[in-house]
Structures are given as C-alpha cells and as structure tokens.
Amino acid sequence: MENYRIYFDTAERNEVVRILRKYNDIIIDNIDEQSVGITIEREDSTSFYRAVMDEIDRDVYAMRTESGI
C-alpha cells in the first residue's frame, strides 16, 4: 500500500478523478482544487501507479497543448 499525490490544472480535475474512480485498488483520500491524494492498495503499487499515470498523461495531460492550458 502506497500513497501518492497527483497534481492537475483546475479544468482537468473532473477527468483525472473520473479515471481514478475506475479502479477498485485506488482509494481517493482527499481532493482539492489542484491535486488529489490517493492510496493504492496493491503489492505492485509503483508499477500500477505508473500505468494509471500513463493513462492520465494520454487522456488528460496530452490535451493541454491542444486546448492551450
């Protein structure tokens, strides 16, 4: 079990949270305007975190250049 914090722009908040809520192994500990604290309840939490961040990078952060964020 590992804890992580994911940072985002305010406009990206809902999309990042939507992705995180898809996974049963992720517990959302707290959310504010620019970040979310999570706990990953898996033995391979580091590799799982990287896979989730790849998805967020691809589906959310990649849009920054297109939308001008």
mmCIF file of the N, C-alpha and C atoms, coordinates in Angstrom:
data_MODEL
# 
_entry.id   MODEL 
# 
loop_
_atom_site.group_PDB 
_atom_site.id 
_atom_site.type_symbol 
_atom_site.label_atom_id 
_atom_site.label_alt_id 
_atom_site.label_comp_id 
_atom_site.label_asym_id 
_atom_site.label_entity_id 
_atom_site.label_seq_id 
_atom_site.pdbx_PDB_ins_code 
_atom_site.Cartn_x 
_atom_site.Cartn_y 
_atom_site.Cartn_z 
_atom_site.occupancy 
_atom_site.B_iso_or_equiv 
_atom_site.pdbx_formal_charge 
_atom_site.auth_seq_id 
_atom_site.auth_comp_id 
_atom_site.auth_asym_id 
_atom_site.auth_atom_id 
_atom_site.pdbx_PDB_model_num 
ATOM 1   N N  . MET A 1 1  ? 0.851   -1.165 0.000   1.00 0.00 ? 1  MET A N  1 
ATOM 2   C CA . MET A 1 1  ? 0.000   0.000  0.000   1.00 0.00 ? 1  MET A CA 1 
ATOM 3   C C  . MET A 1 1  ? 0.902   1.233  0.000   1.00 0.00 ? 1  MET A C  1 
ATOM 4   N N  . GLU A 1 2  ? 0.675   2.118  -0.969  1.00 0.00 ? 2  GLU A N  1 
ATOM 5   C CA . GLU A 1 2  ? 1.474   3.339  -1.103  1.00 0.00 ? 2  GLU A CA 1 
ATOM 6   C C  . GLU A 1 2  ? 0.556   4.544  -1.307  1.00 0.00 ? 2  GLU A C  1 
ATOM 7   N N  . ASN A 1 3  ? 1.018   5.690  -0.848  1.00 0.00 ? 3  ASN A N  1 
ATOM 8   C CA . ASN A 1 3  ? 0.281   6.943  -1.009  1.00 0.00 ? 3  ASN A CA 1 
ATOM 9   C C  . ASN A 1 3  ? 0.952   7.798  -2.081  1.00 0.00 ? 3  ASN A C  1 
ATOM 10  N N  . TYR A 1 4  ? 0.129   8.484  -2.857  1.00 0.00 ? 4  TYR A N  1 
ATOM 11  C CA . TYR A 1 4  ? 0.613   9.352  -3.933  1.00 0.00 ? 4  TYR A CA 1 
ATOM 12  C C  . TYR A 1 4  ? -0.240  10.608 -3.991  1.00 0.00 ? 4  TYR A C  1 
ATOM 13  N N  . ARG A 1 5  ? 0.291   11.648 -4.586  1.00 0.00 ? 5  ARG A N  1 
ATOM 14  C CA . ARG A 1 5  ? -0.459  12.871 -4.855  1.00 0.00 ? 5  ARG A CA 1 
ATOM 15  C C  . ARG A 1 5  ? -0.311  13.175 -6.336  1.00 0.00 ? 5  ARG A C  1 
ATOM 16  N N  . ILE A 1 6  ? -1.430  13.446 -6.975  1.00 0.00 ? 6  ILE A N  1 
ATOM 17  C CA . ILE A 1 6  ? -1.457  13.748 -8.401  1.00 0.00 ? 6  ILE A CA 1 
ATOM 18  C C  . ILE A 1 6  ? -1.906  15.201 -8.557  1.00 0.00 ? 6  ILE A C  1 
ATOM 19  N N  . TYR A 1 7  ? -1.132  15.979 -9.281  1.00 0.00 ? 7  TYR A N  1 
ATOM 20  C CA . TYR A 1 7  ? -1.424  17.402 -9.493  1.00 0.00 ? 7  TYR A CA 1 
ATOM 21  C C  . TYR A 1 7  ? -2.007  17.621 -10.886 1.00 0.00 ? 7  TYR A C  1 
ATOM 22  N N  . PHE A 1 8  ? -2.877  18.618 -10.982 1.00 0.00 ? 8  PHE A N  1 
ATOM 23  C CA . PHE A 1 8  ? -3.544  18.909 -12.247 1.00 0.00 ? 8  PHE A CA 1 
ATOM 24  C C  . PHE A 1 8  ? -3.996  20.360 -12.247 1.00 0.00 ? 8  PHE A C  1 
ATOM 25  N N  . ASP A 1 9  ? -4.351  20.856 -13.423 1.00 0.00 ? 9  ASP A N  1 
ATOM 26  C CA . ASP A 1 9  ? -4.974  22.173 -13.539 1.00 0.00 ? 9  ASP A CA 1 
ATOM 27  C C  . ASP A 1 9  ? -6.440  22.037 -13.129 1.00 0.00 ? 9  ASP A C  1 
ATOM 28  N N  . THR A 1 10 ? -7.016  23.118 -12.688 1.00 0.00 ? 10 THR A N  1 
ATOM 29  C CA . THR A 1 10 ? -8.402  23.094 -12.211 1.00 0.00 ? 10 THR A CA 1 
ATOM 30  C C  . THR A 1 10 ? -9.357  22.514 -13.255 1.00 0.00 ? 10 THR A C  1 
ATOM 31  N N  . ALA A 1 11 ? -9.159  22.836 -14.521 1.00 0.00 ? 11 ALA A N  1 
ATOM 32  C CA . ALA A 1 11 ? -10.034 22.352 -15.587 1.00 0.00 ? 11 ALA A CA 1 
ATOM 33  C C  . ALA A 1 11 ? -9.907  20.843 -15.805 1.00 0.00 ? 11 ALA A C  1 
ATOM 34  N N  . GLU A 1 12 ? -8.814  20.245 -15.347 1.00 0.00 ? 12 GLU A N  1 
ATOM 35  C CA . GLU A 1 12 ? -8.573  18.807 -15.547 1.00 0.00 ? 12 GLU A CA 1 
ATOM 36  C C  . GLU A 1 12 ? -9.075  17.952 -14.388 1.00 0.00 ? 12 GLU A C  1 
ATOM 37  N N  . ARG A 1 13 ? -9.489  18.581 -13.318 1.00 0.00 ? 13 ARG A N  1 
ATOM 38  C CA . ARG A 1 13 ? -9.843  17.877 -12.078 1.00 0.00 ? 13 ARG A CA 1 
ATOM 39  C C  . ARG A 1 13 ? -10.851 16.754 -12.298 1.00 0.00 ? 13 ARG A C  1 
ATOM 40  N N  . ASN A 1 14 ? -11.981 17.053 -12.914 1.00 0.00 ? 14 ASN A N  1 
ATOM 41  C CA . ASN A 1 14 ? -13.042 16.055 -13.075 1.00 0.00 ? 14 ASN A CA 1 
ATOM 42  C C  . ASN A 1 14 ? -12.579 14.843 -13.883 1.00 0.00 ? 14 ASN A C  1 
ATOM 43  N N  . GLU A 1 15 ? -11.829 15.083 -14.925 1.00 0.00 ? 15 GLU A N  1 
ATOM 44  C CA . GLU A 1 15 ? -11.362 13.981 -15.773 1.00 0.00 ? 15 GLU A CA 1 
ATOM 45  C C  . GLU A 1 15 ? -10.358 13.100 -15.030 1.00 0.00 ? 15 GLU A C  1 
ATOM 46  N N  . VAL A 1 16 ? -9.454  13.701 -14.273 1.00 0.00 ? 16 VAL A N  1 
ATOM 47  C CA . VAL A 1 16 ? -8.483  12.912 -13.503 1.00 0.00 ? 16 VAL A CA 1 
ATOM 48  C C  . VAL A 1 16 ? -9.211  12.066 -12.455 1.00 0.00 ? 16 VAL A C  1 
ATOM 49  N N  . VAL A 1 17 ? -10.151 12.660 -11.745 1.00 0.00 ? 17 VAL A N  1 
ATOM 50  C CA . VAL A 1 17 ? -10.907 11.927 -10.723 1.00 0.00 ? 17 VAL A CA 1 
ATOM 51  C C  . VAL A 1 17 ? -11.726 10.809 -11.359 1.00 0.00 ? 17 VAL A C  1 
ATOM 52  N N  . ARG A 1 18 ? -12.292 11.061 -12.531 1.00 0.00 ? 18 ARG A N  1 
ATOM 53  C CA . ARG A 1 18 ? -13.070 10.020 -13.226 1.00 0.00 ? 18 ARG A CA 1 
ATOM 54  C C  . ARG A 1 18 ? -12.193 8.811  -13.520 1.00 0.00 ? 18 ARG A C  1 
ATOM 55  N N  . ILE A 1 19 ? -10.985 9.047  -13.990 1.00 0.00 ? 19 ILE A N  1 
ATOM 56  C CA . ILE A 1 19 ? -10.070 7.944  -14.287 1.00 0.00 ? 19 ILE A CA 1 
ATOM 57  C C  . ILE A 1 19 ? -9.726  7.184  -13.013 1.00 0.00 ? 19 ILE A C  1 
ATOM 58  N N  . LEU A 1 20 ? -9.424  7.890  -11.954 1.00 0.00 ? 20 LEU A N  1 
ATOM 59  C CA . LEU A 1 20 ? -9.052  7.235  -10.694 1.00 0.00 ? 20 LEU A CA 1 
ATOM 60  C C  . LEU A 1 20 ? -10.188 6.391  -10.130 1.00 0.00 ? 20 LEU A C  1 
ATOM 61  N N  . ARG A 1 21 ? -11.409 6.844  -10.291 1.00 0.00 ? 21 ARG A N  1 
ATOM 62  C CA . ARG A 1 21 ? -12.566 6.118  -9.750  1.00 0.00 ? 21 ARG A CA 1 
ATOM 63  C C  . ARG A 1 21 ? -12.857 4.819  -10.493 1.00 0.00 ? 21 ARG A C  1 
ATOM 64  N N  . LYS A 1 22 ? -12.258 4.621  -11.636 1.00 0.00 ? 22 LYS A N  1 
ATOM 65  C CA . LYS A 1 22 ? -12.456 3.373  -12.392 1.00 0.00 ? 22 LYS A CA 1 
ATOM 66  C C  . LYS A 1 22 ? -11.820 2.172  -11.702 1.00 0.00 ? 22 LYS A C  1 
ATOM 67  N N  . TYR A 1 23 ? -10.850 2.418  -10.840 1.00 0.00 ? 23 TYR A N  1 
ATOM 68  C CA . TYR A 1 23 ? -10.031 1.343  -10.287 1.00 0.00 ? 23 TYR A CA 1 
ATOM 69  C C  . TYR A 1 23 ? -10.409 1.027  -8.842  1.00 0.00 ? 23 TYR A C  1 
ATOM 70  N N  . ASN A 1 24 ? -10.691 -0.243 -8.575  1.00 0.00 ? 24 ASN A N  1 
ATOM 71  C CA . ASN A 1 24 ? -11.035 -0.677 -7.229  1.00 0.00 ? 24 ASN A CA 1 
ATOM 72  C C  . ASN A 1 24 ? -9.847  -0.631 -6.275  1.00 0.00 ? 24 ASN A C  1 
ATOM 73  N N  . ASP A 1 25 ? -8.638  -0.670 -6.797  1.00 0.00 ? 25 ASP A N  1 
ATOM 74  C CA . ASP A 1 25 ? -7.439  -0.690 -5.960  1.00 0.00 ? 25 ASP A CA 1 
ATOM 75  C C  . ASP A 1 25 ? -6.963  0.706  -5.575  1.00 0.00 ? 25 ASP A C  1 
ATOM 76  N N  . ILE A 1 26 ? -7.672  1.741  -6.007  1.00 0.00 ? 26 ILE A N  1 
ATOM 77  C CA . ILE A 1 26 ? -7.301  3.114  -5.676  1.00 0.00 ? 26 ILE A CA 1 
ATOM 78  C C  . ILE A 1 26 ? -8.339  3.690  -4.723  1.00 0.00 ? 26 ILE A C  1 
ATOM 79  N N  . ILE A 1 27 ? -7.843  4.207  -3.599  1.00 0.00 ? 27 ILE A N  1 
ATOM 80  C CA . ILE A 1 27 ? -8.697  4.919  -2.654  1.00 0.00 ? 27 ILE A CA 1 
ATOM 81  C C  . ILE A 1 27 ? -8.346  6.393  -2.751  1.00 0.00 ? 27 ILE A C  1 
ATOM 82  N N  . ILE A 1 28 ? -9.360  7.214  -2.984  1.00 0.00 ? 28 ILE A N  1 
ATOM 83  C CA . ILE A 1 28 ? -9.152  8.654  -3.033  1.00 0.00 ? 28 ILE A CA 1 
ATOM 84  C C  . ILE A 1 28 ? -9.229  9.165  -1.600  1.00 0.00 ? 28 ILE A C  1 
ATOM 85  N N  . ASP A 1 29 ? -8.104  9.654  -1.100  1.00 0.00 ? 29 ASP A N  1 
ATOM 86  C CA . ASP A 1 29 ? -8.027  10.117 0.285   1.00 0.00 ? 29 ASP A CA 1 
ATOM 87  C C  . ASP A 1 29 ? -8.533  11.543 0.445   1.00 0.00 ? 29 ASP A C  1 
ATOM 88  N N  . ASN A 1 30 ? -8.145  12.429 -0.466  1.00 0.00 ? 30 ASN A N  1 
ATOM 89  C CA . ASN A 1 30 ? -8.599  13.816 -0.412  1.00 0.00 ? 30 ASN A CA 1 
ATOM 90  C C  . ASN A 1 30 ? -8.422  14.462 -1.774  1.00 0.00 ? 30 ASN A C  1 
ATOM 91  N N  . ILE A 1 31 ? -9.255  15.466 -2.001  1.00 0.00 ? 31 ILE A N  1 
ATOM 92  C CA . ILE A 1 31 ? -9.225  16.197 -3.267  1.00 0.00 ? 31 ILE A CA 1 
ATOM 93  C C  . ILE A 1 31 ? -9.266  17.685 -2.948  1.00 0.00 ? 31 ILE A C  1 
ATOM 94  N N  . ASP A 1 32 ? -8.424  18.454 -3.609  1.00 0.00 ? 32 ASP A N  1 
ATOM 95  C CA . ASP A 1 32 ? -8.547  19.908 -3.546  1.00 0.00 ? 32 ASP A CA 1 
ATOM 96  C C  . ASP A 1 32 ? -8.576  20.441 -4.976  1.00 0.00 ? 32 ASP A C  1 
ATOM 97  N N  . GLU A 1 33 ? -8.455  21.734 -5.134  1.00 0.00 ? 33 GLU A N  1 
ATOM 98  C CA . GLU A 1 33 ? -8.594  22.340 -6.459  1.00 0.00 ? 33 GLU A CA 1 
ATOM 99  C C  . GLU A 1 33 ? -7.479  21.964 -7.432  1.00 0.00 ? 33 GLU A C  1 
ATOM 100 N N  . GLN A 1 34 ? -6.287  21.606 -6.930  1.00 0.00 ? 34 GLN A N  1 
ATOM 101 C CA . GLN A 1 34 ? -5.165  21.344 -7.822  1.00 0.00 ? 34 GLN A CA 1 
ATOM 102 C C  . GLN A 1 34 ? -4.498  19.997 -7.624  1.00 0.00 ? 34 GLN A C  1 
ATOM 103 N N  . SER A 1 35 ? -5.040  19.154 -6.743  1.00 0.00 ? 35 SER A N  1 
ATOM 104 C CA . SER A 1 35 ? -4.412  17.849 -6.546  1.00 0.00 ? 35 SER A CA 1 
ATOM 105 C C  . SER A 1 35 ? -5.385  16.873 -5.893  1.00 0.00 ? 35 SER A C  1 
ATOM 106 N N  . VAL A 1 36 ? -5.001  15.617 -5.983  1.00 0.00 ? 36 VAL A N  1 
ATOM 107 C CA . VAL A 1 36 ? -5.763  14.557 -5.329  1.00 0.00 ? 36 VAL A CA 1 
ATOM 108 C C  . VAL A 1 36 ? -4.760  13.631 -4.652  1.00 0.00 ? 36 VAL A C  1 
ATOM 109 N N  . GLY A 1 37 ? -5.065  13.258 -3.412  1.00 0.00 ? 37 GLY A N  1 
ATOM 110 C CA . GLY A 1 37 ? -4.245  12.298 -2.686  1.00 0.00 ? 37 GLY A CA 1 
ATOM 111 C C  . GLY A 1 37 ? -4.888  10.936 -2.794  1.00 0.00 ? 37 GLY A C  1 
ATOM 112 N N  . ILE A 1 38 ? -4.093  9.930  -3.143  1.00 0.00 ? 38 ILE A N  1 
ATOM 113 C CA . ILE A 1 38 ? -4.631  8.582  -3.312  1.00 0.00 ? 38 ILE A CA 1 
ATOM 114 C C  . ILE A 1 38 ? -3.787  7.565  -2.549  1.00 0.00 ? 38 ILE A C  1 
ATOM 115 N N  . THR A 1 39 ? -4.400  6.430  -2.267  1.00 0.00 ? 39 THR A N  1 
ATOM 116 C CA . THR A 1 39 ? -3.704  5.265  -1.742  1.00 0.00 ? 39 THR A CA 1 
ATOM 117 C C  . THR A 1 39 ? -3.951  4.126  -2.714  1.00 0.00 ? 39 THR A C  1 
ATOM 118 N N  . ILE A 1 40 ? -2.885  3.455  -3.105  1.00 0.00 ? 40 ILE A N  1 
ATOM 119 C CA . ILE A 1 40 ? -3.006  2.287  -3.970  1.00 0.00 ? 40 ILE A CA 1 
ATOM 120 C C  . ILE A 1 40 ? -2.801  1.060  -3.113  1.00 0.00 ? 40 ILE A C  1 
ATOM 121 N N  . GLU A 1 41 ? -3.799  0.202  -3.094  1.00 0.00 ? 41 GLU A N  1 
ATOM 122 C CA . GLU A 1 41 ? -3.772  -0.998 -2.267  1.00 0.00 ? 41 GLU A CA 1 
ATOM 123 C C  . GLU A 1 41 ? -3.417  -2.224 -3.108  1.00 0.00 ? 41 GLU A C  1 
ATOM 124 N N  . ARG A 1 42 ? -2.194  -2.257 -3.561  1.00 0.00 ? 42 ARG A N  1 
ATOM 125 C CA . ARG A 1 42 ? -1.683  -3.394 -4.331  1.00 0.00 ? 42 ARG A CA 1 
ATOM 126 C C  . ARG A 1 42 ? -0.232  -3.593 -3.950  1.00 0.00 ? 42 ARG A C  1 
ATOM 127 N N  . GLU A 1 43 ? 0.232   -4.810 -4.099  1.00 0.00 ? 43 GLU A N  1 
ATOM 128 C CA . GLU A 1 43 ? 1.643   -5.073 -3.814  1.00 0.00 ? 43 GLU A CA 1 
ATOM 129 C C  . GLU A 1 43 ? 2.545   -4.441 -4.871  1.00 0.00 ? 43 GLU A C  1 
ATOM 130 N N  . ASP A 1 44 ? 2.061   -4.365 -6.091  1.00 0.00 ? 44 ASP A N  1 
ATOM 131 C CA . ASP A 1 44 ? 2.832   -3.751 -7.177  1.00 0.00 ? 44 ASP A CA 1 
ATOM 132 C C  . ASP A 1 44 ? 2.395   -2.307 -7.394  1.00 0.00 ? 44 ASP A C  1 
ATOM 133 N N  . SER A 1 45 ? 2.252   -1.566 -6.296  1.00 0.00 ? 45 SER A N  1 
ATOM 134 C CA . SER A 1 45 ? 1.673   -0.225 -6.367  1.00 0.00 ? 45 SER A CA 1 
ATOM 135 C C  . SER A 1 45 ? 2.472   0.733  -7.254  1.00 0.00 ? 45 SER A C  1 
ATOM 136 N N  . THR A 1 46 ? 3.781   0.619  -7.271  1.00 0.00 ? 46 THR A N  1 
ATOM 137 C CA . THR A 1 46 ? 4.582   1.532  -8.084  1.00 0.00 ? 46 THR A CA 1 
ATOM 138 C C  . THR A 1 46 ? 4.317   1.328  -9.575  1.00 0.00 ? 46 THR A C  1 
ATOM 139 N N  . SER A 1 47 ? 4.316   0.103  -10.035 1.00 0.00 ? 47 SER A N  1 
ATOM 140 C CA . SER A 1 47 ? 4.058   -0.141 -11.458 1.00 0.00 ? 47 SER A CA 1 
ATOM 141 C C  . SER A 1 47 ? 2.600   0.171  -11.814 1.00 0.00 ? 47 SER A C  1 
ATOM 142 N N  . PHE A 1 48 ? 1.677   -0.097 -10.899 1.00 0.00 ? 48 PHE A N  1 
ATOM 143 C CA . PHE A 1 48 ? 0.275   0.234  -11.138 1.00 0.00 ? 48 PHE A CA 1 
ATOM 144 C C  . PHE A 1 48 ? 0.102   1.754  -11.223 1.00 0.00 ? 48 PHE A C  1 
ATOM 145 N N  . TYR A 1 49 ? 0.757   2.490  -10.336 1.00 0.00 ? 49 TYR A N  1 
ATOM 146 C CA . TYR A 1 49 ? 0.719   3.954  -10.358 1.00 0.00 ? 49 TYR A CA 1 
ATOM 147 C C  . TYR A 1 49 ? 1.234   4.480  -11.699 1.00 0.00 ? 49 TYR A C  1 
ATOM 148 N N  . ARG A 1 50 ? 2.329   3.916  -12.168 1.00 0.00 ? 50 ARG A N  1 
ATOM 149 C CA . ARG A 1 50 ? 2.882   4.346  -13.461 1.00 0.00 ? 50 ARG A CA 1 
ATOM 150 C C  . ARG A 1 50 ? 1.898   4.097  -14.599 1.00 0.00 ? 50 ARG A C  1 
ATOM 151 N N  . ALA A 1 51 ? 1.207   2.959  -14.560 1.00 0.00 ? 51 ALA A N  1 
ATOM 152 C CA . ALA A 1 51 ? 0.225   2.651  -15.602 1.00 0.00 ? 51 ALA A CA 1 
ATOM 153 C C  . ALA A 1 51 ? -0.949  3.627  -15.553 1.00 0.00 ? 51 ALA A C  1 
ATOM 154 N N  . VAL A 1 52 ? -1.405  3.955  -14.354 1.00 0.00 ? 52 VAL A N  1 
ATOM 155 C CA . VAL A 1 52 ? -2.506  4.915  -14.206 1.00 0.00 ? 52 VAL A CA 1 
ATOM 156 C C  . VAL A 1 52 ? -2.056  6.296  -14.673 1.00 0.00 ? 52 VAL A C  1 
ATOM 157 N N  . MET A 1 53 ? -0.836  6.688  -14.309 1.00 0.00 ? 53 MET A N  1 
ATOM 158 C CA . MET A 1 53 ? -0.327  7.986  -14.748 1.00 0.00 ? 53 MET A CA 1 
ATOM 159 C C  . MET A 1 53 ? -0.139  8.035  -16.265 1.00 0.00 ? 53 MET A C  1 
ATOM 160 N N  . ASP A 1 54 ? 0.230   6.924  -16.870 1.00 0.00 ? 54 ASP A N  1 
ATOM 161 C CA . ASP A 1 54 ? 0.304   6.872  -18.337 1.00 0.00 ? 54 ASP A CA 1 
ATOM 162 C C  . ASP A 1 54 ? -1.063  7.144  -18.945 1.00 0.00 ? 54 ASP A C  1 
ATOM 163 N N  . GLU A 1 55 ? -2.098  6.560  -18.356 1.00 0.00 ? 55 GLU A N  1 
ATOM 164 C CA . GLU A 1 55 ? -3.460  6.785  -18.844 1.00 0.00 ? 55 GLU A CA 1 
ATOM 165 C C  . GLU A 1 55 ? -3.856  8.260  -18.669 1.00 0.00 ? 55 GLU A C  1 
ATOM 166 N N  . ILE A 1 56 ? -3.550  8.833  -17.512 1.00 0.00 ? 56 ILE A N  1 
ATOM 167 C CA . ILE A 1 56 ? -3.859  10.241 -17.272 1.00 0.00 ? 56 ILE A CA 1 
ATOM 168 C C  . ILE A 1 56 ? -3.064  11.128 -18.228 1.00 0.00 ? 56 ILE A C  1 
ATOM 169 N N  . ASP A 1 57 ? -1.803  10.824 -18.427 1.00 0.00 ? 57 ASP A N  1 
ATOM 170 C CA . ASP A 1 57 ? -0.985  11.583 -19.380 1.00 0.00 ? 57 ASP A CA 1 
ATOM 171 C C  . ASP A 1 57 ? -1.594  11.560 -20.768 1.00 0.00 ? 57 ASP A C  1 
ATOM 172 N N  . ARG A 1 58 ? -2.003  10.382 -21.198 1.00 0.00 ? 58 ARG A N  1 
ATOM 173 C CA . ARG A 1 58 ? -2.540  10.190 -22.546 1.00 0.00 ? 58 ARG A CA 1 
ATOM 174 C C  . ARG A 1 58 ? -3.910  10.850 -22.709 1.00 0.00 ? 58 ARG A C  1 
ATOM 175 N N  . ASP A 1 59 ? -4.794  10.670 -21.711 1.00 0.00 ? 59 ASP A N  1 
ATOM 176 C CA . ASP A 1 59 ? -6.183  11.106 -21.851 1.00 0.00 ? 59 ASP A CA 1 
ATOM 177 C C  . ASP A 1 59 ? -6.462  12.519 -21.350 1.00 0.00 ? 59 ASP A C  1 
ATOM 178 N N  . VAL A 1 60 ? -5.608  13.044 -20.475 1.00 0.00 ? 60 VAL A N  1 
ATOM 179 C CA . VAL A 1 60 ? -5.873  14.359 -19.885 1.00 0.00 ? 60 VAL A CA 1 
ATOM 180 C C  . VAL A 1 60 ? -4.752  15.345 -20.195 1.00 0.00 ? 60 VAL A C  1 
ATOM 181 N N  . TYR A 1 61 ? -3.553  15.050 -19.743 1.00 0.00 ? 61 TYR A N  1 
ATOM 182 C CA . TYR A 1 61 ? -2.451  15.997 -19.879 1.00 0.00 ? 61 TYR A CA 1 
ATOM 183 C C  . TYR A 1 61 ? -2.069  16.241 -21.330 1.00 0.00 ? 61 TYR A C  1 
ATOM 184 N N  . ALA A 1 62 ? -2.243  15.274 -22.186 1.00 0.00 ? 62 ALA A N  1 
ATOM 185 C CA . ALA A 1 62 ? -1.913  15.441 -23.610 1.00 0.00 ? 62 ALA A CA 1 
ATOM 186 C C  . ALA A 1 62 ? -2.789  16.500 -24.265 1.00 0.00 ? 62 ALA A C  1 
ATOM 187 N N  . MET A 1 63 ? -3.948  16.739 -23.711 1.00 0.00 ? 63 MET A N  1 
ATOM 188 C CA . MET A 1 63 ? -4.862  17.742 -24.266 1.00 0.00 ? 63 MET A CA 1 
ATOM 189 C C  . MET A 1 63 ? -4.421  19.165 -23.947 1.00 0.00 ? 63 MET A C  1 
ATOM 190 N N  . ARG A 1 64 ? -3.464  19.325 -23.053 1.00 0.00 ? 64 ARG A N  1 
ATOM 191 C CA . ARG A 1 64 ? -3.016  20.665 -22.662 1.00 0.00 ? 64 ARG A CA 1 
ATOM 192 C C  . ARG A 1 64 ? -2.536  21.463 -23.863 1.00 0.00 ? 64 ARG A C  1 
ATOM 193 N N  . THR A 1 65 ? -1.760  20.857 -24.728 1.00 0.00 ? 65 THR A N  1 
ATOM 194 C CA . THR A 1 65 ? -1.233  21.578 -25.884 1.00 0.00 ? 65 THR A CA 1 
ATOM 195 C C  . THR A 1 65 ? -2.340  21.915 -26.883 1.00 0.00 ? 65 THR A C  1 
ATOM 196 N N  . GLU A 1 66 ? -3.330  21.040 -26.980 1.00 0.00 ? 66 GLU A N  1 
ATOM 197 C CA . GLU A 1 66 ? -4.407  21.270 -27.940 1.00 0.00 ? 66 GLU A CA 1 
ATOM 198 C C  . GLU A 1 66 ? -5.369  22.353 -27.454 1.00 0.00 ? 66 GLU A C  1 
ATOM 199 N N  . SER A 1 67 ? -5.619  22.409 -26.138 1.00 0.00 ? 67 SER A N  1 
ATOM 200 C CA . SER A 1 67 ? -6.590  23.375 -25.626 1.00 0.00 ? 67 SER A CA 1 
ATOM 201 C C  . SER A 1 67 ? -5.943  24.658 -25.131 1.00 0.00 ? 67 SER A C  1 
ATOM 202 N N  . GLY A 1 68 ? -4.601  24.685 -25.096 1.00 0.00 ? 68 GLY A N  1 
ATOM 203 C CA . GLY A 1 68 ? -3.925  25.888 -24.666 1.00 0.00 ? 68 GLY A CA 1 
ATOM 204 C C  . GLY A 1 68 ? -3.758  26.024 -23.180 1.00 0.00 ? 68 GLY A C  1 
ATOM 205 N N  . ILE A 1 69 ? -4.013  24.971 -22.433 1.00 0.00 ? 69 ILE A N  1 
ATOM 206 C CA . ILE A 1 69 ? -3.856  25.002 -20.962 1.00 0.00 ? 69 ILE A CA 1 
ATOM 207 C C  . ILE A 1 69 ? -2.391  25.008 -20.622 1.00 0.00 ? 69 ILE A C  1 
# 
